[in-house]
Amino acid sequence: MKFRLALIPAFVVALSATAFSAHADQLADVKARGTLVCGTLTTTEPLGFQDPKTRQIVGFDVDMCEAIAGKLGVKLEHRGLSIEQRIPELAAGRVDLVSAALGYTKERAEQVDFTAAHYQVPMRVLVRKADKIDSFAALAGKRVSAVKTSTPEIYARQVLTKSEVLTYQDGPAAFLAFMQDKVDGFVTSHTAGLRYLAETKGEGVYINDALAWEPSALGVKKGEPAMLAAVNKALEELEASGDIDKLWVKWYGPDTRFAFAREKKLTPIATFAK
């Protein structure tokens, strides 16, 4: 009897370990269901925003999700996320992949895994031309807005130590505070901010310096090495074929109102982890 009782727990443990292993293989789950759940922003043009004609969420990040899904041999299931939702939704497994202006930081890398960086952008401060603020030093004692928990907020607090940083839920709200003169500057990535720069109709300008250069990558849930490897392989193939450049030109090319060159190509994330 003692011998049989000893075997039962071992058998249960073996079954539990097998079940956990199967559950932990997110790539296998994605292929089994035939869909990749990929999260993007929905209010940041041209990364992820609502097309006024179709009312569908479109943009560079959405196209990247579609391209990755194609490389994995599955269909895309799009999920709209806010800035604050990106990491929690990924960590909880409610999305398989995040392509949402996800800038790499060492702190974030403790919560999720990053793929290779597929582009890099400078962090800028948008100010009013009439205010003649031409340096970060000139923002001392003034207020700047940023999206809560975003990397622009992080860099603003690190660099603009003599300025007051006010945070908002999303880009449109932070920009509105700037347009309503509640703040003297709006901190944003160069690419995301191009939309807002255009909306100032010539009244706004970037300070001619960068708070930092931010590598942007795709996010994968921690503890999913097969998924991370598969997405990195897909990115390498898309880079080699020129498809990432084609998508970039579609949304940021010289014929768009954003016109921003993708100067830095696919770069291993380990380059920035040092």
ZAVO-578698 format. One line per 3 residues: their letters; for each residue x, z, y of N, C-alpha, C. Coordinates in steps of 0.05 Angstrom, whole numbers. Atoms other than C-alpha are relative to their C-alpha. Example, Ala and Ser with C-alpha at 12.3 -4.5 7.8 and 13.67 -1.06 7.14 Angstrom:
residues 2
as = 18 0 -24 246 156 -90 18 0 24; -16 -1 -24 273 143 -21 -15 14 22
//
This chain:
residues 274
mkf = 17 0 -24 0 0 0 17 0 25; -18 -1 -23 56 17 48 13 -27 5; -14 26 -2 90 -49 33 -19 -21 13
rla = 19 19 -11 26 -89 48 -6 6 29; 5 -7 -28 14 -51 113 23 -9 18; -24 8 -15 85 -66 135 0 -30 5
lip = 0 29 -2 74 -140 123 -20 -10 21; 21 9 -18 11 -145 165 9 -1 29; -9 2 -28 42 -127 232 20 -23 4
afv = -20 21 -2 100 -175 218 -14 -28 2; 15 25 0 50 -231 204 -14 -4 27; 14 1 -26 11 -215 267 20 -7 22
val = -21 6 -19 75 -215 308 8 -29 -1; -8 28 3 95 -282 280 -21 -19 12; 21 17 -11 27 -312 297 0 1 31
sat = 1 -3 -30 30 -283 368 23 -15 12; -24 14 -11 100 -311 379 -5 -30 0; 6 28 1 77 -379 356 -20 -9 21
afs = 20 6 -20 16 -377 401 12 0 28; -13 -2 -27 58 -355 461 17 -24 5; -18 23 -3 108 -410 448 -15 -25 7
aha = 17 24 -5 53 -463 446 -11 1 28; 12 -3 -26 21 -435 508 20 -5 22; -21 1 -20 87 -433 545 10 -29 5
dql = -9 27 -3 100 -508 535 -20 -16 17; 19 12 -19 65 -534 597 0 -31 -3; -1 29 2 90 -605 587 -17 -10 -24
adv = 17 8 23 57 -608 518 -29 3 7; 28 -4 -8 -7 -581 548 -10 -23 18; 7 22 -18 -6 -635 603 -5 -25 -16
kar = 3 24 16 4 -690 552 -24 1 -19; 23 -3 18 -49 -662 505 -26 -4 15; 25 4 -15 -102 -660 559 -1 -27 14
gtl = -1 26 -12 -79 -726 588 -1 -1 30; 1 -1 -29 -78 -703 660 22 19 11; -19 -16 -15 -27 -675 709 -15 11 24
vcg = 13 -12 -23 -57 -625 758 22 5 21; -21 -1 -21 -16 -635 821 -12 8 27; 11 -10 -25 -27 -597 885 15 -11 25
tlt = -11 9 -26 -16 -624 956 -15 13 23; 14 -9 -24 -33 -604 1026 -22 -20 7; 23 17 -6 -96 -633 1056 -3 -4 30
tte = 3 2 -29 -86 -626 1132 26 -8 14; -26 7 -12 -15 -652 1142 5 -30 -4; -5 29 0 -11 -726 1158 29 -6 6
plg = 10 18 21 22 -767 1128 6 11 -28; -7 -10 27 40 -720 1070 -25 3 -17; 25 -3 15 -30 -701 1049 -22 5 21
fqd = 20 -3 -20 -92 -711 1092 -25 -17 -8; 25 14 7 -164 -737 1089 -1 -27 15; 4 27 -12 -172 -812 1100 -28 0 13
pkt = 26 -1 -13 -228 -817 1152 -20 -20 -10; 18 20 10 -256 -879 1119 -11 7 -28; 8 -6 27 -257 -859 1046 -6 29 -6
rqi = 3 -30 3 -256 -783 1056 16 10 -24; -17 -8 21 -205 -781 1000 26 12 12; -26 -10 -9 -140 -741 1006 22 -20 -8
vgf = -21 20 4 -82 -790 1013 26 10 13; -25 -6 -14 -10 -789 1035 24 -3 -19; -25 3 15 63 -790 1012 0 19 -23
dvd = -1 -19 22 57 -727 971 -20 -7 -22; 20 8 20 -6 -752 937 10 -24 -17; -12 22 15 29 -817 919 22 9 -18
mce = -21 -10 17 88 -778 892 -12 13 -26; 14 -11 23 40 -740 847 -9 -22 -19; 10 22 16 10 -805 823 23 -13 -15
aia = -23 13 12 79 -834 809 12 17 -23; -9 -18 21 101 -773 769 -18 0 -24; 20 1 22 37 -773 729 4 -25 -17
gkl = -4 25 14 49 -846 712 25 1 -18; -25 -2 16 120 -831 688 -5 18 -24; 6 -18 22 92 -775 644 -20 -12 -19
gvk = 19 13 17 41 -823 615 -28 13 0; 26 -13 -2 -20 -784 640 -13 -8 26; 15 5 -24 -73 -789 694 4 23 20
leh = -3 -20 -21 -70 -751 760 -27 14 5; 22 -16 -10 -118 -694 775 10 14 25; -10 -10 -26 -108 -679 849 -14 27 6
rgl = 10 -26 -9 -116 -608 876 10 6 28; -8 -6 -28 -117 -592 950 8 29 3; -10 -27 -4 -77 -531 971 6 5 30
sie = -9 -8 -26 -63 -492 1034 30 7 -2; -28 -8 1 8 -473 1053 4 25 -16; -2 -26 14 -4 -402 1028 -6 -2 -30
qri = 8 2 28 -33 -425 962 21 -13 -18; -18 17 16 25 -469 939 13 16 -22; -15 -15 21 68 -417 903 -18 17 -17
pel = 17 -15 17 13 -370 879 -16 -17 -21; 15 17 19 -28 -427 848 19 -11 -22; -20 11 19 35 -455 815 8 22 -20
aag = -9 -22 17 58 -387 789 -22 9 -19; 22 -8 17 -11 -373 761 -7 -21 -21; 6 22 19 -12 -440 724 -25 -15 6
rvd = 25 14 -6 -73 -466 760 6 -29 9; -9 28 -4 -33 -528 780 26 -3 -16; -24 6 17 22 -561 738 24 -6 18
lvs = -21 10 -18 62 -588 797 -9 3 29; 6 -1 -29 65 -578 872 17 -21 14; -14 19 -17 83 -636 918 -13 4 28
aal = 14 -9 -24 67 -604 985 19 9 21; -20 -8 -20 124 -604 1035 13 26 -7; -11 -26 10 155 -550 992 30 1 5
gyt = -28 -3 -6 221 -533 1024 14 21 -17; -15 -19 17 274 -500 981 11 23 16; -14 -24 -9 295 -429 995 7 17 -24
ker = -9 -17 23 331 -379 950 -22 20 -7; 22 -19 5 272 -331 958 -22 -13 -16; 21 14 15 222 -383 934 9 -7 -28
aeq = -11 7 26 268 -402 877 -1 23 -20; 4 -23 18 258 -332 849 -28 0 -11; 28 0 8 184 -347 843 -8 -25 -16
vdf = 6 25 14 181 -420 821 26 -16 -3; -23 17 3 230 -473 797 -4 -25 17; 0 24 -16 249 -532 841 13 -23 -14
taa = -13 25 10 263 -603 820 23 -7 19; -20 10 -20 318 -643 854 -15 -6 26; 12 5 -26 305 -652 928 -3 -30 4
hyq = 4 29 -3 274 -721 940 2 -9 30; -6 6 -28 282 -717 1016 8 25 15; -8 -23 -17 310 -673 1071 -8 -6 29
vpm = 9 4 -28 283 -663 1141 10 23 18; -7 -21 -19 305 -625 1203 -24 16 9; 21 -17 -11 264 -566 1228 2 -2 31
rvl = 0 5 -29 244 -579 1301 -18 19 15; 18 -15 -17 211 -544 1359 -12 -20 20; 14 17 -18 159 -584 1397 -7 16 26
vrk = 5 -13 -25 155 -566 1471 -13 -20 20; 11 18 -20 122 -595 1534 22 -10 18; -20 12 -18 163 -643 1575 0 13 27
adk = 3 -11 -27 137 -612 1639 14 27 2; -13 -26 0 167 -544 1619 30 -1 1; -29 5 -1 237 -574 1616 16 21 -17
ids = -14 -18 19 256 -530 1556 17 -19 -17; -17 19 14 317 -567 1529 20 13 -20; -18 -14 19 350 -515 1484 -15 24 -12
faa = 11 -24 12 334 -458 1437 3 25 18; -5 -22 -18 364 -410 1487 -21 2 22; 20 1 -21 312 -432 1538 -27 11 -10
lag = 24 -11 11 258 -405 1491 1 31 -1; -3 -29 -1 283 -333 1500 -23 12 16; 22 -13 -14 225 -288 1519 -26 -16 0
krv = 24 17 2 174 -343 1503 -12 1 -28; 14 0 26 124 -353 1447 1 -27 -13; 2 24 15 126 -404 1392 -19 4 -23
sav = 19 -1 22 75 -420 1338 12 -12 -25; -9 11 26 87 -434 1264 -22 6 -21; 19 -5 22 47 -438 1200 9 24 -16
kts = -6 -25 14 44 -371 1164 12 -6 -28; -14 1 26 93 -365 1104 15 -27 -4; -14 25 2 121 -435 1118 30 3 6
tpe = -29 -1 -6 196 -450 1121 5 -3 30; -5 0 -29 190 -468 1196 -2 29 11; 2 -27 -9 167 -396 1206 26 16 -7
iya = -25 -14 8 227 -370 1166 23 -7 18; -23 8 -17 277 -412 1205 -4 9 29; 5 -9 -27 243 -394 1271 8 29 4
rqv = -7 -29 -1 252 -320 1257 30 4 -2; -29 -2 3 324 -331 1237 16 -9 24; -15 13 -22 345 -374 1296 -10 9 28
ltk = 11 -7 -26 297 -358 1353 -6 30 2; 3 -30 1 310 -283 1351 -10 12 26; 9 -11 -26 293 -274 1425 -27 -12 8
sev = 27 11 -5 227 -311 1419 -20 15 -17; 21 -12 16 160 -284 1395 -13 -22 -17; 11 20 18 136 -322 1333 -28 8 -8
lty = 28 -4 7 60 -326 1325 -7 -18 -23; 6 16 23 34 -350 1258 -30 -6 -2; 27 10 3 -28 -390 1241 -4 -10 -29
qdg = 5 7 28 -62 -410 1176 8 -28 -8; -8 27 7 -46 -484 1180 12 -14 24; -12 15 -21 -12 -538 1221 -18 -6 24
paa = 18 5 -22 -73 -559 1262 -5 24 18; 5 -24 -16 -85 -487 1284 24 8 16; -25 -6 -15 -12 -476 1303 4 -19 23
fla = -2 20 -21 -12 -541 1342 -20 4 22; 21 -5 -20 -77 -524 1376 8 22 19; -9 -22 -16 -47 -459 1401 20 -11 21
fmq = -19 13 -18 9 -502 1431 -14 -16 22; 14 17 -19 -39 -551 1464 -17 16 19; 16 -17 -18 -80 -494 1493 17 19 17
dkv = -20 -16 -16 -17 -464 1525 1 30 -8; -3 -27 10 -21 -401 1482 28 6 -8; -29 -2 7 51 -414 1462 15 -21 15
dgf = -17 19 -15 109 -451 1493 13 -20 -19; -12 18 19 134 -484 1429 -14 1 -26; 12 2 27 109 -506 1361 22 -7 -20
vts = -22 4 19 158 -500 1303 -11 -14 -25; 11 16 22 149 -553 1248 23 -16 -11; -19 19 10 187 -599 1203 -2 -26 16
hta = 0 25 -16 206 -665 1237 -22 -19 -10; 19 19 11 163 -706 1190 -29 9 5; 28 -10 -4 100 -662 1192 -7 0 29
glr = 5 -2 -29 107 -655 1267 -4 -26 14; 2 27 -13 109 -730 1281 -30 -6 7; 29 4 -5 33 -731 1276 -8 14 26
yla = 7 -16 -23 27 -676 1328 14 -11 25; -14 12 -23 80 -707 1373 -15 -23 11; 15 23 -9 39 -770 1375 -26 8 15
etk = 25 -9 -11 -24 -731 1392 4 12 28; -5 -10 -27 9 -702 1455 -1 -22 20; 2 23 -17 6 -773 1483 22 0 22
geg = -22 2 -18 75 -769 1514 6 26 15; -5 -25 -14 69 -698 1540 18 19 -15; -17 -17 16 107 -667 1483 26 -13 -8
vyi = -26 10 8 179 -674 1460 14 20 -18; -16 -18 17 225 -645 1407 24 9 16; -26 -8 -10 283 -602 1430 21 -15 -17
nda = -19 18 13 343 -645 1413 21 17 -16; -17 -16 18 371 -597 1360 -18 9 -23; 15 -8 24 350 -574 1291 5 29 -7
law = -3 -28 9 337 -503 1269 15 1 -26; -13 3 26 360 -525 1200 -8 -26 -12; 8 24 16 359 -584 1152 -11 11 -26
eps = 14 -11 23 309 -569 1097 -2 -20 -23; 5 17 24 312 -599 1027 -28 5 -10; 27 -2 11 242 -613 1002 0 -11 -29
alg = 0 7 28 228 -616 928 -28 4 -12; 25 -6 14 171 -611 877 3 27 -14; -1 -27 13 153 -543 848 -12 0 -27
vkk = 9 -3 27 145 -526 775 -1 30 -7; 2 -28 8 123 -460 744 25 9 -14; -24 -11 13 181 -416 722 -4 3 -30
gep = 2 -3 29 197 -413 648 -11 -25 -14; 10 25 12 177 -486 635 22 -21 1; -23 18 -1 244 -521 622 -6 -29 -7
aml = 7 27 8 212 -581 587 -14 -14 23; 14 12 -23 166 -593 646 19 -7 22; -20 5 -21 222 -586 696 17 -24 -6
aav = -18 22 8 267 -634 658 -15 -26 1; 16 25 1 211 -685 650 -5 -10 29; 6 8 -28 194 -685 725 26 -9 13
nka = -26 9 -11 268 -690 743 7 -27 -10; -6 27 12 276 -749 696 -17 -21 14; 18 19 -13 215 -782 728 10 -6 28
lee = -10 4 -27 245 -771 798 25 -18 -1; -24 17 2 311 -802 776 -7 -29 -5; 9 27 5 275 -863 749 -13 -13 25
lea = 13 10 -24 234 -870 812 20 -6 22; -21 5 -20 296 -865 855 16 -25 -7; -15 23 9 334 -915 813 -15 -27 4
sgd = 16 24 -3 277 -965 817 -7 -7 29; 6 4 -28 270 -957 892 -28 7 7; 29 -6 -5 198 -932 885 -3 22 20
idk = 3 -22 -20 210 -868 925 4 -12 28; -5 12 -26 238 -910 982 -25 -17 9; 24 16 -6 177 -956 978 -23 17 10
lwv = 21 -18 -8 129 -898 983 7 12 28; -8 -11 -26 170 -870 1041 -6 -20 23; 4 21 -20 167 -936 1079 -30 -3 5
kwy = 30 3 -3 91 -939 1066 -10 20 20; 10 -21 -17 81 -873 1102 17 7 25; -18 -7 -22 142 -865 1147 17 -24 10
gpd = -15 24 -8 167 -937 1156 -2 -7 29; -1 9 -28 182 -972 1222 -27 -11 10; 26 11 -9 112 -1002 1223 -22 21 2
trf = 20 -22 -2 78 -934 1221 5 15 26; -4 -15 -26 68 -887 1280 19 23 -3; -19 -22 4 116 -838 1248 29 -9 0
afa = -27 13 -1 177 -882 1238 23 19 -2; -22 -19 6 226 -834 1206 14 -9 -25; -16 10 22 282 -858 1161 6 22 -21
rek = -7 -18 22 294 -825 1093 31 -3 -4; -29 3 0 369 -816 1103 13 11 -25; -12 -14 23 384 -769 1045 -16 -5 -25
klt = 14 8 25 367 -791 974 -2 24 -19; 5 -21 20 351 -751 911 26 16 -4; -23 -18 1 398 -691 909 -6 24 -19
pia = 5 -23 18 405 -638 853 -4 25 16; 6 -24 -15 375 -573 876 22 20 -1; -23 -18 2 437 -536 853 19 -3 24
tfa = -17 4 -24 472 -566 914 -7 19 22; 9 -18 -21 431 -520 958 -1 29 -8; 3 -27 11 431 -459 913 26 16 3
k = -26 -14 -1 504 -442 927 0 20 23
//
